[in-house]
Amino acid sequence: MQVEIWSDVVCPWCYLGKARFEKALAGFEHRDEVTVVYRSFELDPGKVGTEPLLDMLTAKYGPQAAEMEQRVAGLAAEEGLGYRTDREIGNTFDAHRLLHLAREKGLEAETVSALFRANFAEARDVFDAGVLAEVAVEAGLAREDAEAVLGDPERYAEAVRAEEREAGELGAGGVPFFVLGRRFGVSGGQSVEVFSQALERAWAAGSGGGSGSV
């Protein structure tokens, strides 16, 4: 069974959802028969330049933004994840192009994890080509391959846009969005229990039909 996860590397609920889903998958009886594929989704495709995350959130949500971030940091800590609130925010299109290279090289899961860690736990500038190349190397990719992609804005660009269009076609207005066996959809960074139930239902539906959302 294939599980597709539409996400963005700067989405905190994608970061949390990934950890929770992986815990559910680890306890799933048929986990060795599940393939996970990450799909591209940009939260702010028109973003130009970078700015402090808290500045952006404060402009959007007001003075409670810092408190909101601290609550998410607490949830991340419960999952054993590092979470810094002094991050920058910027355009993630290049990161998504890099992830398509990683999928081609069989290192997608490692690169997704490395990008999440670099952004959330280490507050590194994952919007800079040099930093992205460093993260790619940490994930096991060859530096020359990563730099070749990052230096050519058209490499994997259409692949990223195609997956973003598909998210819209599937009704995903935000991320994370999980599609299990093309039968069940799960929206948001749900609990481990919800993901466990979704895996069981999708697996059962693969044998007996049916579809829906969780």
Buried (B, 14 or more C-beta within 10 A) or exposed (E): BEBBBBBBBBBBBBBBBBBBBBBBBEEBEEEEEBEBBBBBBBBEBEBEEBEEBBEBBBEEEEEEBEEBBEEBBEBBEEBEBBBBBEBBBBBBBBBBBBBBBBBBBEBBBBBBBBBBBBBBBBBBBBBBBEBBBBBBBBBEBEEEBBBEBBEEEEBBBEBBBEBBEBBEEBEBEBBBBBBBBBBBBBBBBBEBEBBBBBBBBBBEBBEEEEEEEB
